């Protein structure tokens, strides 16, 4: 039994699809999934009483329709929901591997199907139990980062019936090559963005905590807040406004009184960096002219 990692090729960023995971999020999910797949390998080896191997093939983001096209029919698919996350995800197994698992679970030699076929009702029941145990491991791994409760809600043989995402949406796909006895196939996990994004954020936070980087992030944020709070801004109070014609302005002389439009008992407008921000009342404080803020501009 073992788990082998291969170098993943880089994938260009698609600016037309902003709803995708960042490099840091993808790496965090990949690391978490590696722990999950190791647990799956250990469980299947013990449950089926035979050595087995899982080899990571790829973890990447692809359009949903491309993922559907990669699944051959008839397939063995479990659709599951992870409360409280939105949407559903799927776990798919190659038919030959599924039949080999069933044969081993029933005490056989793990002989897979010579040709792909749909599972019988009894075989689906056995695979459902195996999938439920795998989803239990899935929940155990992610519960260390955020509270989730995966639950199998359907078994399908046609990927078109799963509908975990919309056309053109990206899904995160994690593929593993699985070898049981002489049978080789694939296990695949696929999540829509709305389902995996909260998991990815939780995985990144957990990684920062393990690396000791989270404290540095908090310190830098506090330092930035102090710098922003210490930045000087220009404040002024507008006493009032009026309109004068060019002729009236030309006739002004020392001692003339200009009548403003606002009343003396009305609040004044305080401006910060040339923007009207507060309503204030004029007065004095400790021998100096002062204003008292009564509300924000535009608020009652």
C-alpha positions in Angstrom: 0.0 0.0 0.0 1.4 3.4 -0.8 0.6 6.9 -2.1 2.8 8.4 -4.8 2.9 12.0 -5.8 3.7 13.3 -9.3 4.7 16.8 -10.4 1.7 18.7 -11.6 2.1 20.8 -14.8 1.3 24.5 -14.5 -2.0 25.8 -15.8 -2.4 29.4 -17.2 -4.8 31.7 -15.3 -8.1 32.4 -17.1 -9.2 36.0 -16.5 -12.6 35.2 -18.1 -13.3 32.8 -15.2 -12.6 34.7 -12.0 -14.4 32.2 -9.8 -11.4 29.9 -9.3 -9.0 29.1 -6.5 -5.8 30.9 -6.1 -2.4 29.1 -6.2 -2.2 29.2 -2.4 -5.7 27.8 -2.0 -5.1 25.1 -4.6 -1.9 24.0 -2.8 -3.7 23.9 0.6 -6.5 21.8 -0.8 -4.0 19.5 -2.5 -2.2 18.9 0.8 -5.4 18.3 2.6 -6.5 15.9 -0.1 -3.2 14.0 0.1 -4.0 13.3 3.8 -7.5 12.2 2.8 -6.3 9.8 0.1 -3.8 8.2 2.4 -6.7 7.5 4.8 -8.7 6.0 1.9 -5.8 3.7 0.9 -5.4 2.5 4.5 -9.2 1.9 4.9 -9.5 0.0 1.6 -6.5 -2.2 2.3 -7.9 -3.2 5.7 -11.5 -3.5 4.5 -10.8 -5.5 1.4 -7.9 -7.4 3.0 -5.5 -6.9 0.1 -2.6 -4.5 -0.6 -3.5 -1.6 -2.8 -1.9 1.6 -4.1 -3.1 5.1 -4.8 -1.1 7.4 -7.1 -2.0 11.0 -7.5 -2.6 11.9 -11.1 -3.8 15.5 -11.1 -5.5 18.2 -9.0 -6.7 21.0 -11.3 -9.6 23.3 -12.2 -11.5 22.6 -15.4 -14.9 23.5 -16.9 -17.7 21.3 -15.7 -18.6 20.0 -19.2 -14.9 18.9 -19.7 -15.1 16.9 -16.4 -18.3 15.2 -17.6 -16.7 14.2 -20.9 -13.9 12.5 -19.0 -16.3 10.1 -17.3 -17.1 6.9 -19.3 -20.5 5.3 -19.1 -21.7 3.3 -17.3 -20.0 5.0 -14.3 -20.1 4.4 -10.6 -20.8 7.9 -9.1 -21.9 9.0 -5.6 -23.3 12.5 -5.3 -22.9 13.9 -1.8 -23.7 17.1 0.1 -21.4 18.5 2.7 -23.5 20.5 5.2 -23.5 23.4 5.7 -21.7 24.1 2.4 -23.9 24.9 -0.6 -24.2 22.7 -3.8 -23.2 19.1 -4.1 -20.0 17.3 -5.0 -19.3 13.8 -6.5 -17.0 10.9 -5.9 -16.5 8.6 -9.0 -15.0 5.2 -9.3 -14.0 3.2 -12.4 -16.5 0.3 -12.9 -13.7 -2.3 -13.0 -12.3 -1.1 -9.7 -15.8 -1.0 -8.2 -16.6 -4.6 -9.2 -13.1 -5.7 -7.9 -13.9 -4.0 -4.5 -17.3 -5.7 -4.4 -15.8 -9.1 -5.2 -13.2 -8.6 -2.5 -15.8 -7.4 0.0 -17.8 -10.6 -0.6 -14.7 -12.8 -0.1 -13.6 -13.3 -3.7 -10.2 -12.8 -5.3 -10.9 -9.2 -6.5 -11.6 -10.0 -10.1 -12.8 -7.0 -12.0 -15.2 -6.8 -14.9 -14.0 -7.7 -18.3 -16.4 -5.1 -19.8 -17.9 -2.0 -18.3 -21.4 -2.6 -17.1 -24.0 -1.1 -14.7 -24.0 -2.4 -11.1 -26.9 -4.5 -9.9 -29.0 -3.3 -7.0 -27.1 -5.6 -4.5 -23.7 -4.3 -5.9 -24.9 -0.7 -5.6 -25.8 -1.3 -2.0 -22.3 -2.6 -1.3 -20.6 0.3 -3.1 -22.9 2.7 -1.2 -21.5 1.4 2.1 -17.9 1.7 0.8 -18.6 5.3 -0.4 -20.2 6.2 3.0 -17.1 5.0 4.8 -14.9 7.0 2.4 -17.0 10.1 3.0 -16.6 9.5 6.7 -12.9 9.8 6.2 -13.5 12.9 4.1 -15.4 14.5 7.0 -12.7 13.6 9.5 -10.0 15.3 7.5 -11.9 18.5 6.9 -13.4 18.7 10.4 -10.0 19.5 11.7 -10.4 22.8 9.8 -14.1 23.6 9.7 -17.2 21.8 10.9 -18.7 19.8 8.0 -21.0 16.8 7.7 -20.8 14.9 4.3 -23.8 12.8 3.4 -24.3 10.6 0.4 -27.6 11.6 -1.3 -27.6 9.6 -4.6 -25.9 6.9 -6.7 -25.7 7.5 -10.4 -24.4 5.6 -13.5 -24.8 8.6 -15.9 -22.7 11.7 -15.1 -25.3 13.9 -16.9 -27.7 13.2 -14.0 -25.3 14.6 -11.3 -25.5 18.3 -12.2 -23.2 19.6 -9.5 -22.4 22.8 -11.5 -23.7 24.9 -14.4 -22.4 24.9 -17.9 -19.2 26.9 -18.2 -18.6 26.8 -14.4 -15.2 25.6 -13.1 -14.9 22.5 -10.9 -12.0 21.3 -8.9 -11.0 17.8 -9.8 -8.7 15.4 -7.8 -7.9 12.2 -9.6 -6.1 9.2 -8.1 -5.0 6.1 -9.9 -6.0 3.0 -7.9 -4.5 -0.5 -8.2 -6.2 -3.4 -6.5 -4.7 -6.8 -7.3 -4.4 -6.8 -11.1 -7.1 -4.2 -11.6 -6.2 -0.6 -12.3 -8.6 2.4 -12.6 -9.4 5.8 -11.1 -11.0 7.5 -8.1 -12.1 11.1 -8.7 -13.4 13.8 -6.4 -15.0 16.8 -8.0 -16.3 20.0 -6.3 -18.0 23.1 -7.7 -16.4 26.4 -6.8 -19.2 27.3 -4.3 -18.6 24.1 -2.4 -14.8 24.0 -2.4 -14.1 27.7 -1.9 -14.9 27.7 1.9 -12.9 24.5 2.3 -9.9 26.1 0.5 -10.1 29.2 2.8 -10.2 26.9 5.9 -7.2 24.9 4.5 -5.2 28.1 3.9 -5.9 29.3 7.5 -4.9 26.0 8.9 -1.7 26.0 7.0 -0.8 29.5 8.2 -1.4 28.4 11.8 0.9 25.4 11.3 3.6 27.5 9.7 3.3 30.2 12.4 2.5 32.8 9.6 -1.0 33.7 10.9 0.4 35.7 13.8 2.6 37.6 11.4 -0.4 38.4 9.2 -2.3 39.7 12.2 0.7 41.8 13.3 1.1 43.3 9.8 -2.6 44.1 9.6 -2.4 45.9 13.0 0.7 47.8 11.9 -1.0 48.9 8.7 -4.1 50.0 10.7 -1.9 52.1 12.9 -0.2 53.7 9.9 -3.5 54.5 8.3 -4.9 56.0 11.5 -1.9 58.3 11.8 -2.2 59.7 8.3 -3.0 63.5 8.4 -6.1 64.7 6.5 -7.3 68.3 6.0 -10.5 69.3 7.7 -12.6 72.4 7.1 -16.0 73.7 8.0 -18.2 75.4 5.4 -20.0 78.3 6.9 -22.4 78.7 4.0 -22.9 79.4 0.4 -24.5 82.2 -1.8 -24.5 83.4 -5.4 -23.3 86.7 -6.6 -23.4 88.1 -10.1 -20.2 89.4 -11.7 -21.4 92.9 -11.3 -22.2 92.5 -7.6 -18.8 91.0 -7.0 -17.1 93.9 -8.8 -18.9 96.4 -6.5 -17.9 94.7 -3.2 -15.9 96.9 -0.8 -14.5 96.6 2.7 -17.3 96.6 5.3 -20.0 95.1 3.0 -22.1 92.2 4.4 -22.8 89.1 2.3 -26.0 87.3 3.2 -25.5 83.5 3.0 -28.4 81.1 2.1 -28.3 79.0 5.2 -29.8 80.2 8.5 -27.6 80.9 11.6 -29.3 78.1 13.6 -28.8 75.4 10.9 -25.9 72.9 11.2 -22.8 73.5 9.2 -21.0 71.1 6.8 -17.6 69.7 7.8 -15.3 68.6 4.9 -12.5 66.1 5.1 -10.1 65.9 2.2 -12.5 67.9 0.0 -15.5 65.6 0.7 -18.6 66.6 2.7 -18.6 64.1 5.7 -20.3 65.5 8.8 -23.0 67.9 10.0 -21.7 70.1 12.9 -22.7 72.9 15.2 -20.4 75.8 15.8 -19.2 76.9 19.3 -16.1 77.4 21.5 -13.9 75.0 23.5 -11.1 76.2 25.8 -11.0 79.6 24.2 -10.9 78.3 20.6 -13.5 78.1 17.9 -14.8 74.6 17.7 -17.5 72.4 16.2 -19.6 69.5 17.6 -20.4 66.6 15.2 -24.1 65.8 15.3 -24.4 63.3 12.4 -22.8 62.0 9.2 -23.6 63.9 6.0 -26.7 62.3 4.5 -27.8 60.6 7.7 -30.7 61.7 9.9 
